[in-house]
Amino acid sequence: MKTYFLSFVFIGLIHPIFSQNEVALGITNKKHLLEIKSKTPKPLEPNTISARVVNFQNLVSNYDITTNAIYTPKERATYTVDFREGKNKITNVYDHEGNVIKNKQKYINIPLPNSILSRVMKMYPQWTLKSAKCLIKSEKDSQAITIYKIKINFGKKSKIIKIVT
């Protein structure tokens, strides 16, 4: 009986920790961090790189740092905001005026563009696709760099192919 009582007390103390809001805020030396997690990721769509990625990118592009409580227009600070949806993540760095100055996007196991998938399958016809990661980096006034890391298998052999576009 004691064990049950202690178990219920322990669960009662732990429960409020898990039921808190998904937004976490921490402040470090003029650099502010805000993390936003999506509670229900949408399922992948079969033959596109896209709807999921585009929807996530649209959500991030519509975010306005100047409406957040941590934004202080008088202080010359940068703000790092992490957006998460499932295993996917977009990190934006905003300047003191609310403009994006850096962007880093990481997507795990999303559908590959047909051009990349067909090129890999032509180079390794008997191999099977195991996983695909996409990393996109961009900075203000420069071209975005997209890197695909594709893991393929053939029996017990495996390779990781890196494609930069």
C-alpha positions in Angstrom: 0.0 0.0 0.0 2.9 2.3 0.8 4.4 1.7 -2.6 1.1 2.7 -4.3 0.8 5.8 -2.2 4.4 6.9 -3.0 3.9 6.1 -6.7 0.8 8.4 -6.8 2.6 11.2 -5.0 5.6 10.9 -7.4 3.3 10.9 -10.4 1.4 13.9 -9.0 4.6 15.8 -8.6 5.9 14.9 -12.1 2.7 15.6 -14.0 2.9 19.4 -13.8 6.3 19.3 -15.4 5.0 17.5 -18.5 1.9 19.6 -18.9 3.6 23.0 -19.2 3.5 25.1 -22.3 5.8 24.0 -25.2 7.5 27.4 -25.4 10.8 27.7 -23.5 12.7 31.0 -23.0 16.2 31.5 -21.8 18.2 34.7 -21.9 22.0 34.8 -22.3 24.2 37.9 -22.7 22.2 40.0 -25.2 21.4 36.9 -27.2 17.9 35.7 -26.7 16.6 32.2 -27.4 13.1 31.2 -28.0 12.1 27.7 -28.9 8.8 26.8 -30.4 7.8 23.2 -31.0 4.9 22.1 -33.1 2.7 19.6 -31.2 1.3 17.6 -34.2 3.6 17.2 -37.2 1.8 16.5 -40.5 2.5 13.3 -42.3 4.9 13.2 -45.2 3.4 13.5 -48.7 4.6 10.8 -51.0 6.3 12.2 -54.1 7.1 15.8 -53.2 9.9 17.6 -51.4 7.5 19.8 -50.4 4.2 20.4 -49.0 5.5 19.6 -45.6 8.6 21.6 -46.1 6.8 24.5 -47.8 4.1 24.6 -45.0 6.8 24.6 -42.3 8.8 27.3 -44.2 5.6 29.4 -44.5 4.9 29.1 -40.8 8.4 30.3 -40.1 8.4 33.2 -42.6 5.1 34.5 -41.1 6.7 34.7 -37.6 7.3 38.3 -36.5 9.9 38.6 -33.7 8.9 42.2 -33.0 5.6 41.0 -31.5 7.3 38.8 -29.0 7.8 39.9 -25.4 11.5 39.4 -25.5 12.0 41.8 -28.3 13.4 45.2 -27.2 13.7 47.7 -30.1 16.0 50.0 -28.1 18.6 47.3 -27.5 21.0 46.3 -30.3 20.7 42.6 -29.8 20.3 39.5 -32.0 17.5 37.0 -31.4 17.9 33.3 -32.2 14.6 31.5 -32.7 14.3 27.7 -33.2 11.2 26.3 -34.9 10.7 22.6 -34.6 8.2 20.2 -36.3 8.8 16.6 -35.4 12.5 16.0 -36.2 12.7 19.0 -38.6 14.2 22.3 -37.4 14.6 25.8 -38.7 16.8 28.3 -36.9 16.5 32.0 -37.7 18.8 34.7 -36.3 17.1 38.1 -36.3 18.8 41.5 -36.0 17.7 44.3 -33.7 15.2 45.5 -36.4 13.5 42.2 -36.7 15.1 41.2 -40.0 16.4 37.6 -40.6 20.2 37.7 -41.0 20.9 34.0 -40.8 18.9 30.9 -41.5 19.6 27.2 -41.0 17.1 24.5 -41.9 17.4 20.8 -41.2 15.0 18.2 -42.5 15.2 14.5 -41.7 13.6 11.7 -43.9 11.8 14.0 -46.3 11.1 13.0 -49.8 14.0 13.9 -52.1 13.5 15.9 -55.3 13.0 13.7 -58.3 16.1 15.0 -60.0 18.4 14.0 -57.1 16.6 10.7 -56.4 16.8 9.6 -60.1 20.5 10.6 -60.3 21.4 8.6 -57.2 19.4 5.6 -58.4 21.1 5.7 -61.8 24.5 5.8 -60.1 23.6 2.9 -57.7 20.9 0.9 -59.5 20.7 -2.1 -57.1 20.9 -0.1 -53.9 18.0 0.9 -51.7 17.4 4.3 -50.1 17.8 4.1 -46.3 17.5 7.7 -45.1 17.8 11.2 -46.4 18.7 14.5 -44.7 18.5 18.0 -46.1 20.4 21.0 -44.7 19.8 24.5 -46.0 22.0 27.4 -44.9 21.6 31.0 -45.9 22.8 34.4 -44.8 21.6 37.9 -45.6 22.7 39.0 -49.1 24.1 35.6 -50.1 23.0 32.5 -52.0 21.5 29.6 -50.0 23.4 26.4 -49.9 21.5 23.1 -49.9 23.2 19.9 -48.8 21.6 16.4 -49.1 23.0 13.5 -47.2 21.6 10.3 -48.5 22.2 6.9 -47.0 21.9 3.9 -49.3 22.2 0.1 -48.6 23.1 -2.9 -50.7 23.0 -6.1 -48.6 25.4 -5.4 -45.7 27.1 -2.6 -47.5 26.1 1.0 -46.9 27.2 4.4 -48.3 26.4 8.0 -47.5 26.2 10.2 -50.5 26.6 14.0 -50.1 25.1 16.3 -52.7 25.6 20.0 -52.6 23.3 22.2 -54.7 
